[in-house]
Amino acid sequence: MFSRRAIIALGLAFAALSLGACAQPEPYRRLEPRGPATEVPLARLVEAYNNRWPAQFKSSQTVTLDFGPVTRTFSALLIVQRPGRFRLQGMTEQGLKIFDLARDETGDHVIFKGDEMSDQAVAQISRDIQRVFLDGFKGVPSASTRNSCHRLEGNTPRFTLRANLAALNQDLLLDRAELHDEAGRLYALDNYEWTADGLRYPQVIVLHDSGRQSGSYPYKLTLRINELVQRPAPWPERTFRPER
């Protein structure tokens, strides 16, 4: 278990991350599907889920962590290079750096972490970034429909990942994703306030975590994307393996 001090520090560290017709209520506008759900080829569902974010982009975000009675708000700068690379910097509202984390095919690289940051907290930050922006389906998925959403399900020996995608004109957009194990749901990820100014993406993402994977307590992470810019070419190698 974490101490209260470590839990609050962990909350400050989660800077990355981070249903209407399909799930839990939140005070945000959900995606409104156009027409009833009909059968969609499985390959198209998998492609829509795995390509829900651009191949490479940068974004600035405001992140709010609700952990029991404690609420913390802070800022994050994120660079993503799919399929599995990112660079994340977290800052307090006063602009003080909390951590600087990079990930590539060899794993996580901690460039900076404040005195209150633990190795476990850094690992959990990396995990939540991957949940929101990078995770894809593994194993053999199966397709179905639920209400006005298209259901996609992927299975591994330990986990089941379920996603609801809603049709909006010719696009299939992620409305909700859930990860389950044998004991039940580990987390749920909801997408709200979609924008369509040249690039469709949710401006608000809410992650509900059960706490079981962390050996901690449940929390809610609300990620508001303030700006997102696609990059036409891959990021330089030093972005993800900077010199110390």
C-alpha positions as a Markdown table, in Angstrom:
| # | Residue | x | y | z |
|---|---|---|---|---|
| 1 | Met | 0.0 | 0.0 | 0.0 |
| 2 | Phe | 1.1 | 3.6 | -0.5 |
| 3 | Ser | 1.4 | 6.1 | 2.3 |
| 4 | Arg | -0.9 | 9.1 | 2.1 |
| 5 | Arg | 2.1 | 11.3 | 1.2 |
| 6 | Ala | 3.1 | 8.9 | -1.6 |
| 7 | Ile | -0.5 | 8.7 | -2.9 |
| 8 | Ile | -0.7 | 12.5 | -3.2 |
| 9 | Ala | 2.7 | 12.6 | -4.9 |
| 10 | Leu | 1.4 | 10.0 | -7.3 |
| 11 | Gly | -1.6 | 12.1 | -8.0 |
| 12 | Leu | 0.6 | 15.1 | -8.9 |
| 13 | Ala | 2.6 | 12.8 | -11.2 |
| 14 | Phe | -0.2 | 11.5 | -13.4 |
| 15 | Ala | 0.2 | 14.2 | -16.0 |
| 16 | Ala | -0.3 | 12.3 | -19.1 |
| 17 | Leu | -3.1 | 10.9 | -19.3 |
| 18 | Ser | -5.3 | 10.8 | -19.7 |
| 19 | Leu | -21.7 | 6.6 | -21.6 |
| 20 | Gly | -24.4 | 8.6 | -23.1 |
| 21 | Ala | -25.7 | 5.9 | -25.3 |
| 22 | Cys | -23.0 | 3.6 | -24.1 |
| 23 | Ala | -22.0 | 4.3 | -20.4 |
| 24 | Gln | -21.6 | 6.3 | -17.2 |
| 25 | Pro | -22.7 | 10.0 | -16.8 |
| 26 | Glu | -20.2 | 12.8 | -16.8 |
| 27 | Pro | -20.7 | 16.6 | -17.2 |
| 28 | Tyr | -19.4 | 16.5 | -20.7 |
| 29 | Arg | -20.9 | 16.1 | -24.2 |
| 30 | Arg | -20.6 | 12.6 | -25.5 |
| 31 | Leu | -20.2 | 11.6 | -29.1 |
| 32 | Glu | -23.6 | 11.3 | -30.8 |
| 33 | Pro | -23.7 | 8.4 | -33.2 |
| 34 | Arg | -25.4 | 8.9 | -36.6 |
| 35 | Gly | -27.9 | 6.2 | -37.1 |
| 36 | Pro | -28.2 | 2.7 | -35.5 |
| 37 | Ala | -25.3 | 0.4 | -35.1 |
| 38 | Thr | -25.0 | -2.2 | -37.9 |
| 39 | Glu | -22.5 | -4.9 | -38.5 |
| 40 | Val | -19.1 | -3.5 | -39.6 |
| 41 | Pro | -16.2 | -5.6 | -40.9 |
| 42 | Leu | -13.9 | -6.7 | -38.0 |
| 43 | Ala | -10.8 | -5.4 | -39.8 |
| 44 | Arg | -12.3 | -1.9 | -39.9 |
| 45 | Leu | -13.1 | -1.9 | -36.2 |
| 46 | Val | -9.6 | -2.9 | -35.3 |
| 47 | Glu | -8.1 | -0.3 | -37.6 |
| 48 | Ala | -10.3 | 2.5 | -36.3 |
| 49 | Tyr | -9.4 | 1.6 | -32.7 |
| 50 | Asn | -5.6 | 1.2 | -33.3 |
| 51 | Asn | -5.4 | 4.4 | -35.4 |
| 52 | Arg | -7.6 | 6.6 | -33.1 |
| 53 | Trp | -4.6 | 9.0 | -32.7 |
| 54 | Pro | -2.2 | 10.4 | -35.3 |
| 55 | Ala | 1.0 | 8.6 | -36.0 |
| 56 | Gln | 3.0 | 11.4 | -34.4 |
| 57 | Phe | 1.8 | 14.5 | -32.6 |
| 58 | Lys | 2.4 | 16.9 | -29.7 |
| 59 | Ser | -0.2 | 18.2 | -27.3 |
| 60 | Ser | -0.6 | 20.4 | -24.2 |
| 61 | Gln | -3.1 | 19.3 | -21.6 |
| 62 | Thr | -4.7 | 20.2 | -18.3 |
| 63 | Val | -5.0 | 17.2 | -16.0 |
| 64 | Thr | -7.2 | 16.9 | -12.9 |
| 65 | Leu | -6.8 | 13.9 | -10.5 |
| 66 | Asp | -9.6 | 13.1 | -8.1 |
| 67 | Phe | -8.4 | 10.7 | -5.4 |
| 68 | Gly | -11.0 | 10.4 | -2.7 |
| 69 | Pro | -11.3 | 13.9 | -1.1 |
| 70 | Val | -8.1 | 15.1 | -2.8 |
| 71 | Thr | -8.2 | 17.0 | -6.1 |
| 72 | Arg | -5.1 | 18.1 | -7.9 |
| 73 | Thr | -4.8 | 20.0 | -11.2 |
| 74 | Phe | -1.6 | 20.4 | -13.2 |
| 75 | Ser | -0.2 | 20.8 | -16.7 |
| 76 | Ala | 1.4 | 18.4 | -19.1 |
| 77 | Leu | 3.3 | 18.5 | -22.4 |
| 78 | Leu | 3.2 | 15.3 | -24.5 |
| 79 | Ile | 4.9 | 14.1 | -27.6 |
| 80 | Val | 3.8 | 10.8 | -29.2 |
| 81 | Gln | 5.4 | 8.6 | -31.8 |
| 82 | Arg | 3.3 | 5.6 | -32.5 |
| 83 | Pro | 3.3 | 2.7 | -32.1 |
| 84 | Gly | 5.1 | 2.8 | -28.8 |
| 85 | Arg | 7.1 | 6.0 | -28.1 |
| 86 | Phe | 6.3 | 9.1 | -26.1 |
| 87 | Arg | 7.9 | 11.9 | -24.1 |
| 88 | Leu | 6.0 | 13.5 | -21.2 |
| 89 | Gln | 6.7 | 16.5 | -19.0 |
| 90 | Gly | 4.6 | 17.3 | -16.0 |
| 91 | Met | 4.5 | 20.7 | -14.3 |
| 92 | Thr | 2.7 | 22.3 | -11.4 |
| 93 | Glu | 0.2 | 25.1 | -12.0 |
| 94 | Gln | 3.1 | 27.5 | -11.1 |
| 95 | Gly | 5.3 | 26.0 | -13.9 |
| 96 | Leu | 7.6 | 23.9 | -11.7 |
| 97 | Lys | 8.7 | 20.6 | -13.3 |
| 98 | Ile | 7.4 | 17.5 | -11.6 |
| 99 | Phe | 8.9 | 14.9 | -13.9 |
| 100 | Asp | 10.3 | 14.3 | -17.4 |
| 101 | Leu | 9.7 | 10.8 | -18.8 |
| 102 | Ala | 10.4 | 9.2 | -22.1 |
| 103 | Arg | 9.6 | 5.7 | -23.5 |
| 104 | Asp | 10.9 | 3.8 | -26.5 |
| 105 | Glu | 11.1 | 0.2 | -27.6 |
| 106 | Thr | 13.6 | -0.5 | -24.8 |
| 107 | Gly | 11.3 | 0.7 | -22.0 |
| 108 | Asp | 11.0 | 3.8 | -19.8 |
| 109 | His | 13.7 | 6.4 | -19.4 |
| 110 | Val | 13.3 | 8.8 | -16.4 |
| 111 | Ile | 15.0 | 12.0 | -17.3 |
| 112 | Phe | 13.9 | 13.9 | -14.2 |
| 113 | Lys | 11.7 | 13.2 | -11.2 |
| 114 | Gly | 11.1 | 15.3 | -8.1 |
| 115 | Asp | 11.9 | 14.2 | -4.6 |
| 116 | Glu | 8.4 | 13.1 | -4.0 |
| 117 | Met | 8.3 | 10.8 | -7.1 |
| 118 | Ser | 8.8 | 7.1 | -6.7 |
| 119 | Asp | 9.8 | 4.5 | -9.3 |
| 120 | Gln | 6.4 | 3.0 | -9.0 |
| 121 | Ala | 4.7 | 6.3 | -9.6 |
| 122 | Val | 6.7 | 6.7 | -12.8 |
| 123 | Ala | 5.8 | 3.2 | -14.0 |
| 124 | Gln | 2.1 | 4.0 | -13.4 |
| 125 | Ile | 2.4 | 7.3 | -15.4 |
| 126 | Ser | 3.8 | 5.3 | -18.3 |
| 127 | Arg | 1.0 | 2.8 | -18.0 |
| 128 | Asp | -1.7 | 5.4 | -18.2 |
| 129 | Ile | -0.2 | 7.2 | -21.1 |
| 130 | Gln | -0.2 | 3.9 | -23.0 |
| 131 | Arg | -3.8 | 3.2 | -22.0 |
| 132 | Val | -5.0 | 6.5 | -23.4 |
| 133 | Phe | -2.8 | 7.0 | -26.5 |
| 134 | Leu | -1.0 | 3.8 | -27.5 |
| 135 | Asp | -2.7 | 0.5 | -26.5 |
| 136 | Gly | -3.9 | -1.7 | -29.4 |
| 137 | Phe | -5.8 | -4.9 | -29.6 |
| 138 | Lys | -4.0 | -8.2 | -29.0 |
| 139 | Gly | -5.1 | -11.7 | -29.4 |
| 140 | Val | -8.2 | -12.6 | -31.5 |
| 141 | Pro | -10.9 | -9.9 | -31.3 |
| 142 | Ser | -14.6 | -10.4 | -31.9 |
| 143 | Ala | -17.1 | -7.9 | -33.2 |
| 144 | Ser | -20.7 | -7.2 | -32.1 |
| 145 | Thr | -23.0 | -4.3 | -31.6 |
| 146 | Arg | -24.4 | -2.7 | -28.5 |
| 147 | Asn | -27.1 | 0.0 | -28.6 |
| 148 | Ser | -25.9 | 2.5 | -31.1 |
| 149 | Cys | -22.2 | 1.6 | -30.7 |
| 150 | His | -20.0 | -1.0 | -32.4 |
| 151 | Arg | -18.4 | -3.5 | -29.9 |
| 152 | Leu | -14.8 | -4.6 | -30.3 |
| 153 | Glu | -13.3 | -7.2 | -27.9 |
| 154 | Gly | -9.7 | -8.4 | -27.7 |
| 155 | Asn | -8.5 | -11.1 | -25.4 |
| 156 | Thr | -5.2 | -12.2 | -24.0 |
| 157 | Pro | -4.6 | -15.0 | -21.4 |
| 158 | Arg | -5.0 | -12.5 | -18.5 |
| 159 | Phe | -7.1 | -9.6 | -19.8 |
| 160 | Thr | -10.1 | -8.7 | -21.9 |
| 161 | Leu | -10.2 | -5.2 | -23.6 |
| 162 | Arg | -13.6 | -4.1 | -24.8 |
| 163 | Ala | -14.2 | -1.0 | -26.9 |
| 164 | Asn | -17.3 | 0.8 | -28.1 |
| 165 | Leu | -16.9 | 2.8 | -31.3 |
| 166 | Ala | -19.7 | 5.1 | -32.7 |
| 167 | Ala | -20.3 | 5.9 | -36.3 |
| 168 | Leu | -20.1 | 9.6 | -37.1 |
| 169 | Asn | -20.7 | 10.1 | -40.9 |
| 170 | Gln | -18.0 | 7.9 | -42.4 |
| 171 | Asp | -15.8 | 7.7 | -39.3 |
| 172 | Leu | -15.7 | 5.2 | -36.5 |
| 173 | Leu | -14.6 | 7.0 | -33.3 |
| 174 | Leu | -13.8 | 5.5 | -29.9 |
| 175 | Asp | -16.5 | 6.2 | -27.3 |
| 176 | Arg | -15.4 | 4.0 | -24.5 |
| 177 | Ala | -12.8 | 1.3 | -23.6 |
| 178 | Glu | -12.6 | -1.1 | -20.7 |
| 179 | Leu | -9.9 | -3.5 | -19.4 |
| 180 | His | -11.1 | -6.5 | -17.4 |
| 181 | Asp | -9.4 | -9.4 | -15.7 |
| 182 | Glu | -10.9 | -12.5 | -14.0 |
| 183 | Ala | -11.9 | -10.4 | -10.9 |
| 184 | Gly | -13.7 | -7.6 | -12.9 |
| 185 | Arg | -13.0 | -4.2 | -14.5 |
| 186 | Leu | -9.6 | -2.7 | -14.0 |
| 187 | Tyr | -10.3 | 0.6 | -15.7 |
| 188 | Ala | -12.7 | 2.5 | -18.0 |
| 189 | Leu | -11.8 | 5.2 | -20.5 |
| 190 | Asp | -14.4 | 7.6 | -21.8 |
| 191 | Asn | -14.0 | 10.2 | -24.6 |
| 192 | Tyr | -16.0 | 13.5 | -24.7 |
| 193 | Glu | -16.2 | 16.9 | -26.5 |
| 194 | Trp | -15.0 | 15.7 | -29.9 |
| 195 | Thr | -13.5 | 18.3 | -32.2 |
| 196 | Ala | -13.5 | 18.1 | -36.0 |
| 197 | Asp | -11.3 | 21.1 | -37.1 |
| 198 | Gly | -9.2 | 19.1 | -39.5 |
| 199 | Leu | -8.6 | 16.3 | -37.0 |
| 200 | Arg | -11.1 | 14.4 | -35.0 |
| 201 | Tyr | -10.1 | 13.8 | -31.4 |
| 202 | Pro | -11.7 | 14.0 | -28.0 |
| 203 | Gln | -11.0 | 17.2 | -26.1 |
| 204 | Val | -11.9 | 15.6 | -22.8 |
| 205 | Ile | -10.8 | 12.1 | -21.7 |
| 206 | Val | -11.8 | 10.6 | -18.4 |
| 207 | Leu | -10.1 | 7.5 | -17.0 |
| 208 | His | -11.7 | 5.6 | -14.0 |
| 209 | Asp | -9.1 | 3.3 | -12.4 |
| 210 | Ser | -10.1 | 0.6 | -9.9 |
| 211 | Gly | -6.7 | 0.8 | -8.2 |
| 212 | Arg | -6.2 | -2.9 | -8.2 |
| 213 | Gln | -3.3 | -3.0 | -10.7 |
| 214 | Ser | -1.5 | -0.3 | -8.6 |
| 215 | Gly | -2.2 | -1.9 | -5.2 |
| 216 | Ser | -3.8 | 1.4 | -4.3 |
| 217 | Tyr | -7.3 | 3.0 | -4.3 |
| 218 | Pro | -9.7 | 4.0 | -7.1 |
| 219 | Tyr | -9.1 | 7.4 | -8.8 |
| 220 | Lys | -10.5 | 9.4 | -11.6 |
| 221 | Leu | -8.2 | 11.2 | -14.1 |
| 222 | Thr | -9.7 | 13.9 | -16.3 |
| 223 | Leu | -7.5 | 15.0 | -19.2 |
| 224 | Arg | -8.5 | 18.2 | -21.2 |
| 225 | Ile | -6.5 | 18.6 | -24.4 |
| 226 | Asn | -5.9 | 22.3 | -24.9 |
| 227 | Glu | -4.0 | 21.9 | -28.2 |
| 228 | Leu | -3.0 | 19.0 | -30.4 |
| 229 | Val | -0.8 | 19.4 | -33.5 |
| 230 | Gln | 0.1 | 16.6 | -35.9 |
| 231 | Arg | 3.7 | 16.2 | -37.1 |
| 232 | Pro | 4.2 | 15.1 | -40.7 |
| 233 | Ala | 7.6 | 13.4 | -40.0 |
| 234 | Pro | 8.8 | 11.2 | -37.2 |
| 235 | Trp | 10.4 | 12.9 | -34.2 |
| 236 | Pro | 14.2 | 12.9 | -33.9 |
| 237 | Glu | 15.8 | 10.0 | -32.0 |
| 238 | Arg | 17.1 | 12.2 | -29.3 |
| 239 | Thr | 13.5 | 13.1 | -28.3 |
| 240 | Phe | 13.0 | 9.7 | -26.7 |
| 241 | Arg | 16.7 | 9.0 | -25.8 |
| 242 | Pro | 18.0 | 12.4 | -24.7 |
| 243 | Glu | 21.5 | 12.7 | -23.3 |
| 244 | Arg | 21.6 | 13.1 | -19.5 |
